[in-house]
């Protein structure tokens, strides 16, 4: 049985020194990608920019795409820990707050967009696993939020929670792509309007 990209990544550097070294490389890679995004390049070129050997990147991450997934996941984890979302807010509001924060790290926004685009192609297993798992988790989390908001009367009760979740994710990701192409696009404003529409308050 062949290990998945995620299993292979976890298997690499499992001892304390290996874990510390992998984290050190990841820390440097996050700094690089936050500034430059994921412009098409080789693992060897990124190794040079990060300041490590190509062999080290290959050992700890296996492939360019596995590195990109690890960089995005670690950046998102830090974001959630250091700046958590306020409790009891609507899904569209949560996405709007995230969009406003993302304006300071366009490189990570670009990285996410490239990973999700690659995920629809058969020869990108790491991106597919990343995007599929992330979208499934977000749909579950957001649909649960929607049900809570509906039970408290803060959201229209004639809406399907699962469809609302899919719509909010699609709106946020699509607006994020538009913003990358044209910074004048008001990503946060559009999500705020969606929030009012879902609440039944009009636009």
C-alpha positions in Angstrom: 0.0 0.0 0.0 1.4 3.4 -1.0 1.5 6.2 1.6 -0.4 9.4 0.8 1.6 12.6 0.5 0.4 13.6 3.9 1.5 10.3 5.4 4.8 10.5 3.7 5.3 14.1 5.0 4.6 13.1 8.6 7.0 10.1 8.3 9.9 12.4 7.4 11.8 13.9 10.3 9.8 12.3 13.0 12.5 12.4 15.6 13.0 15.5 17.9 16.0 16.9 15.9 14.2 16.2 12.7 11.1 17.9 13.9 13.0 20.9 15.0 14.9 21.1 11.7 11.7 20.8 9.7 10.1 23.6 11.7 13.1 25.8 11.2 12.9 25.3 7.5 9.2 25.9 7.5 9.6 29.1 9.5 12.0 30.5 6.8 9.8 29.3 4.0 6.8 31.1 5.4 8.7 34.4 5.5 9.8 33.9 1.9 6.3 33.0 0.6 4.5 35.7 2.6 6.6 38.2 0.6 6.9 36.6 -2.8 3.9 34.3 -3.1 4.3 31.0 -4.9 5.7 32.2 -8.2 6.4 29.2 -10.4 9.9 28.0 -9.5 11.8 24.9 -8.6 12.3 23.3 -5.2 16.0 23.9 -5.7 15.5 27.7 -6.3 13.3 27.9 -3.2 15.9 26.0 -1.2 18.5 28.7 -2.1 16.1 31.5 -1.3 15.2 29.9 2.1 18.9 29.3 2.8 19.0 25.5 3.0 20.1 22.7 0.7 17.9 21.2 -2.0 18.5 17.8 -0.2 17.1 19.2 3.0 13.9 20.4 1.4 13.5 17.1 -0.5 14.1 15.1 2.7 11.6 17.0 4.9 8.9 17.9 2.3 9.4 15.5 -0.6 8.1 17.8 -3.4 7.4 21.4 -4.2 3.7 21.0 -3.8 4.0 19.3 -0.4 6.2 22.2 0.7 3.5 24.7 -0.5 0.8 22.8 1.4 2.9 22.7 4.6 3.7 26.4 4.4 0.0 27.4 4.0 -1.2 25.1 6.7 1.4 26.4 9.2 0.7 30.0 8.3 -3.1 29.4 8.8 -2.4 27.6 12.1 -0.4 30.6 13.4 -3.0 33.0 12.2 -5.8 31.1 14.1 -3.7 30.9 17.3 -2.5 34.5 17.4 -5.6 36.3 16.1 -8.6 34.1 16.7 -12.0 35.1 15.3 -14.5 36.7 17.7 -17.0 34.1 19.0 -20.7 33.9 17.8 -20.3 35.7 14.5 -21.9 34.7 11.1 -19.9 32.7 8.6 -19.8 35.6 6.1 -18.6 37.9 8.8 -15.9 35.4 9.7 -14.8 35.3 6.1 -14.9 39.1 5.8 -12.6 39.4 8.9 -10.2 36.9 7.4 -10.3 38.7 4.0 -9.3 42.0 5.7 -6.4 40.3 7.5 -5.2 38.6 4.3 -4.6 42.0 2.6 -1.4 42.2 4.6 -0.1 38.8 3.3 -0.9 38.7 -0.4 1.8 36.1 -0.9 -0.2 33.6 1.2 -3.4 34.5 -0.6 -1.7 33.7 -3.9 -0.3 30.5 -2.6 -3.8 29.3 -1.5 -5.3 30.2 -4.9 -2.6 28.2 -6.7 -3.1 25.2 -4.5 -6.8 25.1 -5.0 -6.4 25.6 -8.7 -3.9 22.7 -8.9 -6.3 20.5 -6.9 -8.6 19.9 -9.8 -5.8 18.2 -11.8 -5.1 14.5 -11.4 -1.3 14.9 -11.1 -1.4 17.1 -8.0 -2.2 14.7 -5.1 -0.9 16.9 -2.3 -3.0 19.8 -3.5 -6.1 17.6 -4.0 -5.8 16.2 -0.5 -5.3 19.7 1.0 -8.2 21.3 -0.8 -10.7 18.4 -0.5 -10.0 18.1 3.3 -10.2 21.9 3.8 -13.4 22.4 1.9 -15.1 19.4 3.7 -14.0 20.8 7.1 -15.2 24.3 6.3 -18.6 23.1 5.0 -19.1 21.1 8.2 -18.0 24.0 10.5 -20.0 26.7 8.6 -23.2 24.6 8.3 -23.1 24.0 12.1 -22.7 27.8 12.6 -25.6 28.4 10.3 -27.9 26.0 12.3 -27.0 27.8 15.5 -27.7 31.2 14.0 -31.0 30.0 12.6 -32.1 28.5 16.0 -31.4 31.9 17.6 -33.3 33.8 15.0 -30.2 35.6 13.6 -30.3 34.0 10.2 -33.2 33.2 7.9 -34.6 29.8 8.7 -35.6 28.9 5.1 -32.0 28.4 4.1 -30.2 25.1 3.7 -27.2 25.2 6.0 -25.0 23.1 3.8 -25.8 25.2 0.7 -25.1 28.4 2.7 -21.8 27.0 3.7 -20.9 26.2 0.1 -22.0 29.6 -1.0 -20.0 31.5 1.6 -16.9 29.6 0.7 -17.4 30.1 -3.0 -18.0 33.8 -2.5 -15.0 34.3 -0.3 -12.6 32.3 -2.6 -13.9 33.9 -5.8 -13.7 37.4 -4.4 -10.2 36.7 -3.1 -9.1 35.7 -6.6 -10.7 38.9 -8.1 -8.8 41.0 -5.4 -5.5 39.4 -6.4 -6.1 40.4 -10.0 -7.5 43.9 -9.1 -6.9 45.3 -5.6 -9.7 47.7 -6.0 -12.2 44.9 -5.6 -13.9 45.3 -2.2 -13.7 41.7 -1.0 -14.8 42.5 2.5 -17.6 44.8 1.4 -19.1 42.1 -0.9 -19.0 39.6 2.0 -20.7 42.1 4.3 -23.5 42.5 1.7 -23.9 38.7 1.5 -24.1 38.6 5.3 -27.1 41.1 5.2 -28.8 39.1 2.4 -28.5 35.9 4.4 -29.9 37.6 7.5 -32.9 38.9 5.5 -32.0 42.5 6.0 -31.7 43.4 2.3 -28.7 44.9 0.5 
